[in-house]
Amino acid sequence: MSYDGFLPFISAQLQYLLNHYPHTIQIEQARSGTRYFPGSLDRFTLLIPYCQDHMKWDVIYNAEFPLAAPDVIFGAEDEDFHPFHVVCGEDGDSRLVKNSLTDWNNKDPTRLLALVIELRDKYRSYQEKRVGEVDDDRLKFEISTIVSREGIEMHMSSGFEKPEEVKFAVPLMDMNINKMVSACPWRHPQKIYLQVIYPVGRKYASAPSAPRLKLMCTPELKALFSIDDVKLPPWLDGMCMAEYLPHLEELLQRLVIEAVTLTDVRRQFIEALAPLLGRPLEADPVFCRKASFLVCSGPFTFMLHVFLSTNFPKQQPSLMLQSTQVIIFLYSSLKIMDLFIQNSMQILSMTGL
């Protein structure tokens, strides 16, 4: 995003936050709250990833008092979230604890990052405490079986017009996918998660219904692996997450290894097109999902773009032709596309792909 309009110290803190936060974070609704410095942006909304969703926190600086630390406004469901207060004594009094705002320095570009990380850690503890207090035997049992898994996140959702639910985001597979991809361009570690949503009940049923399950992954991973095509194993009656996860992880591990192997298959296919179409003008060197060729047919010259899905060679390539002679060339291009598909299939059979 553009940082035009932000005060210089806010701009520096935002840039440092986006460049160093361990996950993808978004900024929206940048706005000004001062009458004396019109056009000076000093507040915005952060979309912070948590439990495979986003929390929206408003960060409010004061352009008229730049030395002051910002205020942070949490979501409507989190009115009981008081991260910098601790309850002490029998009378339940609370007191402030030392935190990222205690010795705020607006000239230090790292301070906003430190504040967001500290608040998110405290929010995670707050949600774990809320979920642990839920009066549901099934949930208590599920938590006891998976609490030792590293990186698991949970969230308690409630409201006047919606039922209470507990959502888990469970990271799957202890694999470094980044290292499996040659010349990996990813800045953040790529992970696959299982989102598990349980309705909150009051009694433990002998055969409780299956929770809602959804596979999710970091956005960049979709260039290698289509998470939407994975068919989840069935959830058997009486099953718990501790029983379900090993089978799912075994399946995903096989699919990820296969996806990495298919990158080489796509690379071989693009290289095999060179005798037919010439050296590509452009090609995706990492995931080998697309390549562009300059093609001539009689008096016509055009660009041929070849797109390969993650399911190639099971799914045939998609083609796009570009030319300034579109109207005259249309009929010829259709014939060339048919010829290209026929030749592509021959290349597949000859290369054994």
Secondary structure in CASP SS format (residue, H / E / C, confidence):
PFRMAT SS
TARGET T0000
AUTHOR 0000-0000-0000
METHOD secondary structure of the structure
MODEL  1
M C 1.00
S C 1.00
Y C 1.00
D C 1.00
G C 1.00
F E 1.00
L C 1.00
P H 1.00
F H 1.00
I H 1.00
S H 1.00
A H 1.00
Q H 1.00
L H 1.00
Q H 1.00
Y H 1.00
L H 1.00
L H 1.00
N H 1.00
H H 1.00
Y C 1.00
P C 1.00
H C 1.00
T C 1.00
I C 1.00
Q E 1.00
I E 1.00
E E 1.00
Q E 1.00
A E 1.00
R E 1.00
S C 1.00
G C 1.00
T C 1.00
R C 1.00
Y C 1.00
F C 1.00
P C 1.00
G C 1.00
S C 1.00
L E 1.00
D C 1.00
R E 1.00
F E 1.00
T E 1.00
L E 1.00
L E 1.00
I E 1.00
P E 1.00
Y E 1.00
C C 1.00
Q C 1.00
D E 1.00
H E 1.00
M E 1.00
K E 1.00
W E 1.00
D E 1.00
V E 1.00
I E 1.00
Y C 1.00
N C 1.00
A C 1.00
E C 1.00
F C 1.00
P C 1.00
L C 1.00
A C 1.00
A C 1.00
P C 1.00
D E 1.00
V E 1.00
I E 1.00
F C 1.00
G C 1.00
A H 1.00
E H 1.00
D H 1.00
E C 1.00
D C 1.00
F C 1.00
H C 1.00
P C 1.00
F C 1.00
H E 1.00
V E 1.00
V E 1.00
C E 1.00
G C 1.00
E C 1.00
D C 1.00
G C 1.00
D E 1.00
S E 1.00
R E 1.00
L E 1.00
V C 1.00
K C 1.00
N C 1.00
S C 1.00
L C 1.00
T C 1.00
D C 1.00
W C 1.00
N C 1.00
N C 1.00
K C 1.00
D C 1.00
P C 1.00
T C 1.00
R H 1.00
L H 1.00
L H 1.00
A H 1.00
L H 1.00
V H 1.00
I H 1.00
E H 1.00
L H 1.00
R H 1.00
D H 1.00
K H 1.00
Y H 1.00
R H 1.00
S H 1.00
Y H 1.00
Q H 1.00
E H 1.00
K H 1.00
R H 1.00
V H 1.00
G H 1.00
E C 1.00
V C 1.00
D C 1.00
D C 1.00
D H 1.00
R H 1.00
L H 1.00
K H 1.00
F H 1.00
E H 1.00
I H 1.00
S H 1.00
T H 1.00
I H 1.00
V C 1.00
S C 1.00
R C 1.00
E C 1.00
G C 1.00
I C 1.00
E E 1.00
M E 1.00
H E 1.00
M E 1.00
S E 1.00
S C 1.00
G C 1.00
F C 1.00
E C 1.00
K C 1.00
P C 1.00
E C 1.00
E E 1.00
V E 1.00
K E 1.00
F E 1.00
A E 1.00
V E 1.00
P E 1.00
L E 1.00
M C 1.00
D C 1.00
M C 1.00
N C 1.00
I H 1.00
N H 1.00
K H 1.00
M H 1.00
V C 1.00
S C 1.00
A C 1.00
C C 1.00
P C 1.00
W C 1.00
R C 1.00
H C 1.00
P C 1.00
Q C 1.00
K C 1.00
I E 1.00
Y E 1.00
L E 1.00
Q E 1.00
V E 1.00
I E 1.00
Y E 1.00
P E 1.00
V C 1.00
G C 1.00
R C 1.00
K C 1.00
Y C 1.00
A C 1.00
S C 1.00
A C 1.00
P C 1.00
S C 1.00
A C 1.00
P C 1.00
R E 1.00
L E 1.00
K E 1.00
L E 1.00
M E 1.00
C E 1.00
T C 1.00
P H 1.00
E H 1.00
L H 1.00
K H 1.00
A H 1.00
L C 1.00
F C 1.00
S C 1.00
I H 1.00
D H 1.00
D H 1.00
V C 1.00
K C 1.00
L C 1.00
P C 1.00
P C 1.00
W C 1.00
L C 1.00
D C 1.00
G C 1.00
M C 1.00
C C 1.00
M H 1.00
A H 1.00
E H 1.00
Y H 1.00
L H 1.00
P H 1.00
H H 1.00
L H 1.00
E H 1.00
E H 1.00
L H 1.00
L H 1.00
Q H 1.00
R H 1.00
L H 1.00
V H 1.00
I H 1.00
E H 1.00
A H 1.00
V H 1.00
T H 1.00
L H 1.00
T H 1.00
D H 1.00
V H 1.00
R H 1.00
R H 1.00
Q H 1.00
F H 1.00
I H 1.00
E H 1.00
A H 1.00
L C 1.00
A H 1.00
P H 1.00
L H 1.00
L H 1.00
G C 1.00
R C 1.00
P C 1.00
L C 1.00
E E 1.00
A E 1.00
D C 1.00
P C 1.00
V C 1.00
F C 1.00
C C 1.00
R C 1.00
K E 1.00
A E 1.00
S E 1.00
F E 1.00
L E 1.00
V E 1.00
C E 1.00
S E 1.00
G C 1.00
P C 1.00
F E 1.00
T E 1.00
F E 1.00
M E 1.00
L E 1.00
H E 1.00
V E 1.00
F E 1.00
L C 1.00
S C 1.00
T C 1.00
N C 1.00
F C 1.00
P C 1.00
K C 1.00
Q C 1.00
Q C 1.00
P C 1.00
S E 1.00
L E 1.00
M E 1.00
L E 1.00
Q E 1.00
S C 1.00
T C 1.00
Q C 1.00
V H 1.00
I H 1.00
I H 1.00
F H 1.00
L H 1.00
Y H 1.00
S H 1.00
S H 1.00
L H 1.00
K H 1.00
I H 1.00
M H 1.00
D H 1.00
L H 1.00
F H 1.00
I H 1.00
Q H 1.00
N H 1.00
S H 1.00
M H 1.00
Q H 1.00
I H 1.00
L H 1.00
S H 1.00
M H 1.00
T H 1.00
G C 1.00
L C 1.00
END
